[in-house]
């Protein structure tokens, strides 16, 4: 084979249709997730339907519906115009809704990541055309005929539909997921969360929307339900519709799942955050016996205090159950680092505290750099503070063990 010939593994394709399609799907799922956060608001929608009759349908608190068509284009292409085929298709679909569900939709929206052409006030300017419709100025007959042909609907339904059509500029293909994270961070429960927590919650919500769009769980319908129903088809259709629907508990569960690690480690004898050791005397004795310098001991006391402060903040932020789960997880992670360093450093009859401390620091720095999610996004200093708590609890020693009097931990 001629080595100068191009190779498929190093040549970028002239078209990347599959990747482009996936980006569009991700854009729709992320933008719908932004809308779904409105379910958490007192004046927001009560339900959102994904890929049900339209890209997105919102049910409002007064029982009315709103339909949204999302249009995406690659950067470099012109904004959408009134006569574009995909715009005509959207308007035709809206006219069908107006015919099939009379007086149930109070608004129709077309969204575009590139916006809508507005250089001139003519028939290509969708916003201008819609303003004219609302002001009693009929659009071009040829434009209306295209909508009628697309939706196969009468002119009166088109006229009523156009009165309700709005446009919106959506985030860009490469910006929408960041915008979703910003919206999640604006939620009151996330305003003090770290970035990795916000990202995890946003990703989980977007995934939940994607599942609804793709009817991922539609095949979970129990067959006995179909057999016990008056109509198996109607029962299965009702189940499919339910799989497309998002309500407030769905959004709350997705956000909670995204911020509650499912692989937290547990201790055999759990110690709750509320029973953190109050003293630092035992820790100070152990560190001194291990040959740790006075300045380092003082610094480790500060780190222990910082870790305790963080844990108390978790207690108020997450509640005692979740805070305790996270605390037990950290105890196991840090205990492992301490045990590993102890074995590597311990030399009977000598002070090995300094070497042990260096080993623990190295392990914790590596863990926080390479596996930040596993340590809940904390830094090595906070984890070393947990090592101080374990030392005060007599779970970690920095020298050969020695008797500690009852008054030493007061």
N, C-alpha and C positions, 0 to 999 in steps of 0.2 A: 504494500500500500504506500502511495506517495505521501510522505510526511508533511508535504506542503499543502495538501488538500485540506479544506475545512473539515472540522470534526463536530458532530452534533452535540458533544458534551461541552464544547467551549464556544459554540456559536449561538447567539441569542436569536430566537425565532422572529420572523417578520411579523407574525401575528401571535398573540398570546391570549386567545379567546377564552380559554378555560379559566385562567387566572383573572382576567378582566371580569368574567361573570361572577366569580367568587367574591371579588371586591364589591361588586354591586349588591350581592346578597348580604354581605357583611354591613354595607352602608345602610341598607334598608332595616336590618335587624337592630343596628346601633341607634338609628334615628327613632325607630319605633320604641326602643327601650327608653329613650329620652322622654317620649310622650307617655310611656307607661308610668314614669315617676309622677306624673300628674294624678295618678290614682291615689297617691298618698296625701294629696291636698284636699282640704275640706270642700273647696269649690271646684275640684277637678272632675273629670269624667268618672263614671262608675264602672265601666267595662271597656276593654279594648279588644277588638277582634283582628287577628293577623291573617292576611291572605284569605279573607272571607268576603266574597263578592268583590272586594277591592283590596289594594295593598294594606290599608288600615281603615278600620271603621271604629269610631268612638261613640259610646252611648253616654249621653249627658244626664245630668241629674233630673232634668225635666222630662226624660223619656225620649227626647229627640236624638237623632243620629247625625254624625258628620263623617263624610268619606274623604279619604286622602289617597291621591295617586302620586307616587314618587318617581321622578324621572332623573336619570343620571347620565352624564356625559364626561368623557375624558377632557382634561384641561387642554386648551388649544383649539377646541371646537367652539363654534359660536353659541351664544345663549339660545334658549328655545324661542321659537316664533309661533305665532298664532296658527299658521298654516302647516306646521310640522305634523307628520303622520302620527307621532306618539301623542301630541297634544289633541289632535282630532279624535284619536282613539279614547283618550281619557274623557273628553267631553261627551262623546257618544255613550260611554258607560254611565256617566252621571245622568244623562237624559233617560236611560233605561231605568235607573233607580227612581227618578222622578215619576216615571210611568208605573212601575211595578210596586212602589211603596209610597203612594201619594201622601203628602203632608207629613212624612216621617223624617225627612232630612231637612235640616235648617241651614246646612252649608256644605259645599263641595270645595276641596282644595287640591290644587296641583302644585307639587313641590319640585324644585329643580336645584341641583347643586351648583349650576352655573348661572342661575337666575333666568330672567326673561328679557329678550331683546327690546330696547326702548329708545333707540337712537332717533326715531322719528315717530310722530303720531299718525300712523297709518294702519292698514289692515294687517300688517305683520306684528304690530305691537299688541300683544295679548291684553296687557293691562288697560291700554287705551280702548280696545274693542269692548272689553267688559264694562268699563266706565260708561261707554256710550250706551250699552244695553240698559244699564241701570238708570240712565238719564233719558230713556225713551228713544234712543237713536238706533235703529236696526242695523245689524252688520251686513256685510255683502251676502247676497243670495247664494252665490257659489260656495261660500264658506259654510253657510247653514245647510246647504244640500249635502256637503261632505259629512257633516255631523249626522244628519238624518240617515244617510246611507250606511254610515258606520254603525249606528245604534239601532237602525230600523225602527225609528220612532217618529211620531207625528210632530209637526212644527210647534204645536202648543207646549209639548213637554220640553222641547229644546229651549223655548223662550223662558219658561218657568225655571228651568235648570240654570240657565246662564245668569239669571238674576242673583243666584246664590254662590256663584263660583268666585273663589279667591285664589291668589297665588302666594307662594312663600318660597324664600330662598333657604335651602337646607345647607348644612355644613358640607365641606368638600369630602371627596372620597377618602383622602388621607388624614382628614381632620376630625371626622365624625366620632371616632372612638375616644379621642382626647376630649371632645366636647361632652361626651357621655360621662367621662370621669369627672369633669368639672361640675356637671349637674348632680352627680352622686355626692360629691364633696360638699355641695351646697345644702344637702339634707342635714337637718339638725343633729341627727345621730352620727354624722360622719365629719363634723367640723373639726374635731380634734384627732381624727384618725390619721395614720401614716399613709404614705403614698401606696405602698404595696397592698394595704387593706382596701383602700378606695378602688384600686385597679382590680383586685380580686372580686369585689362586689359588683363592679361595672361589668366585668367579663361574665360573671355568673348570670346577671340579668340579661345581657345580650344573648347568651346561650339559651336562656329560658325562652326568649322571644323567638329565636331561630328554631327551637323545637316546635313552638306553636305554629310558625309559618310552614314548617315542613311536615306537620302532622306526625311527628316522630312517635307519639304514643297512641295513635289512632288504632293500631292493631292490638292494643291491650284490652279491647272490648270483650267482656266475657260472653261466650256463645250462648250460655243459658239465659242471659238477658234477652237476646234476640228471640229465643224460643218461647220465652215467657211473655213477650210483648205482643200486642195485637198485630203489629207490623214489624218484621225484622228489619226491613229497609229503613223505616222511620226511626227505629231505635238506634241503628248504627249511625244514621245521619245526625241524630241528636248528640250522640257520643262524639262524633267528629267535630261538630260545632263547639262542644264544650272544650275540646282539646285546643281549639283556636282562640279561646277566650282567656283573657287575663283580667284578674280582679286584684283588689288591694292585697289580700293575703298572699297571692302569688308573687307579687313584687316584694313584699316584706320577707317572704321565705327565701327568695333568690338572693336578696341583699344579705340576709343573715347567714345563708349557706356560704356565700362568698367570703365572709369575714370570720367564720367559725371553722378553723382547721379540723378536718375529720380524722387526722392521724396524730392527735396529741398523745404524748406518752403519759403514763400514770405511775405513781409510786405505790408500793405495797401498803404503806401506812400514810395515807394522805394527811397533810397538815394544812389547814385552811389559812388563807391570807390573814384572817382576823387574829391568828395566833402567831404572828411574826415575833421573833425574839426581840424584846425591848432593849436588852443590854448589848454592849460591845466588849465587855470585860473578858469573856472567855476567848473570843476571837483575838483580842490583844495579847493575852497570855500565850496562845498557841503560836501566833505569828512571831512573837518575840523569842519563844523557845526554838523556833525554826530558823532563827538567825536573820529574820527580815529587819531591815534598817528602820529606824524611828520614823524617818520621812515617808517610807513606803507604807508603814503601818498606818500612819495618819491618813495617807491617800486612800488606802483600802477601807478605812472607816467611812470616809466620804462616799466611796462607791457603794458601800453597804447601805448607807442612808439613802442614797439616790435610788437604789433598787427598791427599797421599802416604800419610798415616796411614789414610785411608779406603780407598784402593786396596789397601794391604797387608791391611786387614781383609777386603776382597772376595776377595783371593787365598786366604785361609784359609777363608772362608765358602763360596765357590762353586767353588774350584779354579782352576788357572791358565788353562784354556781359556775358561770363562765370564767370569772376571775380565778377561782380555785383550780379549774381545769388547766388554765394557762400557767398558773404558778407551779402546779405539779409537773407539767411538761418541762418547764425551765429547770426545775430541780433535777430531773433525770438527765437532761442534756449536760448541765454543768457538773453534776456528780460524775458523769462518765469522763469528762475532761480532767477533773481532779484525780480520779482513780488512775487514769492512764499516766498522768504526769507523776503521780506518787510512785508508781511502779518503776518508771524510768529514772527517777531521781533518788529514790530511797537508798541510803547506805547506812547500815546499822552503826550506831555510835557517833554519827556525824550530823551536823546541821545541814539539811538539804532544802530548806525553805526557799532560798533565792532561786535555786535551779528549778524547783517545782513551780514557783510563780512564773518564771519565764516560759516554762512548758505550757502552763495553763493559758497564759496570754497568747502564745502562738496558736494553740488549738482554737481558742475562741475567735481570734482574728480571722483565721482561715474559715471557720464555720460561718461567721457573719458575712464574709465576702463571697463565699461560694454557695451558701445555702441560706440566704436571708429569710426565706419563708419558714424554714424549719425552726429558726430562732425568733419567729414572730416579728421580724423586722428590727430587732433590738441591736444595739452596738456592743462591742466587746467590753466596754466599761460597765454597762448595766449588767451584763452576764457575770462579770467578775464580782460585782456587788452581790449577786446571788451566791457566789462562792463564799463571800463573807457571811451570809446568812447561814449557809450549810456549816461553816466553821463554828459559828456561835451555837448551832444545834448539835455540835459534836459529831457531825457526819464527815467532816474533813479534818485531817491533822497535817501539820507542817513539820513534824518531827516525830521521834518515837513517842508513843502515847505515854501520858503521865497522869497521876491523880489530880483531879480538880476539886478543890474544897467546895462545900455547899455555899460558902459566901462569895465564891469567885464569879458566879454568874448572876450576881445581884446588881 
